[in-house]
Amino acid sequence: MYAIVNIAGKQFKVTEEQKLFVPLLDQEVGSTVEFPNVMLYSNGEKVEIGTPTLDAHKVTATVLDHIKDEKVLVIKKKRRKGYRKLNGHRQQYTQIEVKSIEAA
């Protein structure tokens, strides 16, 4: 059984008891969060496709941790002008564990 769900503007294929990293969510560690934007649901023999979402389905997950990704360096340079700029960025993610995929 799996579902394709929209989490914070991105689509993820999730199964039960799966751990994954999603864009930063505004939830406390240990809290339960529900995602009602299920776009596709499959239980093995039947596939349901939403237009655009399935109203009777939802995915429930638990927030495990908030982390930062590795640093990405952004370098700007204009040759022969003496212009150099170095900037770093660390993307923030939330680790969740999918507890259940509820169907109607």
C-alpha positions in Angstrom: 0.0 0.0 0.0 1.4 3.4 -0.9 0.2 7.0 -1.6 1.4 10.0 -3.4 0.9 13.0 -1.1 1.6 16.7 -1.4 3.7 17.9 1.6 4.7 21.6 1.7 4.4 22.0 -2.1 6.3 18.9 -3.1 5.0 15.4 -4.0 6.3 12.3 -2.1 5.5 8.6 -2.6 5.0 7.3 1.0 4.4 3.9 2.5 3.6 3.0 6.1 6.5 3.1 8.6 8.7 5.0 6.1 11.0 7.7 7.3 11.7 10.7 5.0 12.9 14.2 4.9 10.5 16.9 3.8 10.8 20.7 3.7 10.7 22.4 7.1 7.4 22.1 8.9 6.1 24.3 11.6 5.5 21.5 14.1 7.1 20.4 17.4 9.3 17.3 17.6 7.1 14.3 18.6 3.9 15.8 17.4 1.5 14.2 15.0 0.8 15.9 11.7 -1.9 15.0 9.0 -1.5 15.5 5.3 -5.0 15.6 3.6 -3.6 16.3 0.1 -3.5 12.7 -1.1 -3.2 12.7 -4.9 -3.0 8.9 -5.6 -3.7 5.9 -3.4 -2.9 2.2 -4.2 -3.6 -0.8 -2.0 -2.0 -3.4 -4.3 -4.9 -4.3 -6.5 -6.8 -1.0 -6.9 -5.4 2.4 -7.8 -7.4 5.6 -7.0 -6.4 8.9 -8.7 -7.6 12.2 -7.4 -8.7 15.2 -9.5 -6.6 16.9 -8.1 -6.9 15.2 -4.6 -8.8 12.4 -2.9 -11.0 13.9 -0.2 -11.6 10.7 1.8 -7.9 9.8 2.2 -5.2 11.2 4.5 -1.7 10.4 5.7 -0.7 10.7 9.3 2.9 11.1 10.4 5.0 11.9 13.4 7.7 14.6 13.4 11.1 13.0 14.4 13.6 15.8 14.1 14.5 19.2 12.4 17.8 19.2 10.6 19.9 21.2 8.3 21.5 19.9 5.0 25.1 20.2 4.2 26.4 23.7 3.2 26.2 24.7 -0.4 28.7 27.4 -1.5 27.5 30.0 -4.0 30.4 31.8 -5.6 30.0 34.9 -7.9 33.0 36.3 -9.8 33.4 38.8 -12.6 36.7 38.4 -14.3 39.2 41.3 -14.6 37.0 43.5 -12.3 38.2 42.4 -8.9 34.7 41.3 -7.9 34.4 38.1 -5.9 31.5 37.1 -3.6 31.2 33.9 -1.5 27.9 32.9 0.1 26.8 29.8 1.9 23.4 28.2 2.3 22.0 25.3 4.4 18.5 24.1 3.6 16.4 23.1 6.5 14.4 19.8 6.6 12.0 18.0 8.9 12.4 14.2 9.3 9.0 12.5 9.6 7.9 8.9 10.0 4.6 7.9 8.3 2.3 6.1 10.7 -0.7 5.4 8.7 -2.4 5.9 5.3 -6.1 6.1 5.9 -8.6 5.3 3.2 -12.3 5.7 3.1 
